Amino acid sequence: VDERSMAQLAEQQVVWMKDYYTRELSDRVRKTVAETLLDKGLGRKEAAAAMRKAVGEIVDGTDSYFHGLAATVRNQAGAFASLEAFHEAGVERYRIAAVRDDRTTDICLFMDGKTFTVAEGRRLRDQLLNADDPDAVKNVKPWLGRSEAEALGDGRFAEAGLALPPYHF
C-alpha cells in the first residue's frame, strides 16, 4: 500500500463524472479507488467493475469510462504524494516522464521532459485541494490539448495548470 497516495487521495475534495457532481459522489469515488486500486491492488477490469458498482446507479458509463475515472483519481493522488516526497527530500525540480507506448496521447508526449519546481507543483496541488466544485478545478487545471499547450510558450506551463499530471481522462 502506498501510504502517501492513500493520504493524498483522502484529501482530494472534488471528483465528478461527466456533468454530474455531489460531495457524496466524490466520497464514493475516492473510497472505491482507495480500496480497489491502492489497498487491494486490483487490476483494470476489477477496478472498473468496483467503480461501476459504487457509482453506476448515479451515472451510467462503459467499463472503459469507469476504469479511466479510477485511473485518473489514482494518478492524481500519486502525483500529489510524489510532490510531498520531493519536498521532504529537499528536491527542488522534477521532470515529467510520459509512458511512451501506442496509447500515449499527444499532450503527454508534449509534456514529456518538461521540468517544474516543486514549489510550482505544490502550489497547483494546494489550489486543486481548495477547489470546491468542478468549475473551480477546471479553472485551476484545465485539460488542454497539445496545440493549446504549445501556444502557451515556454515558461507558462505552470501558471496554466500543467505542473502536474494527469493531463487528460
Disulfide bonds with the S-S distance in Angstrom:
none
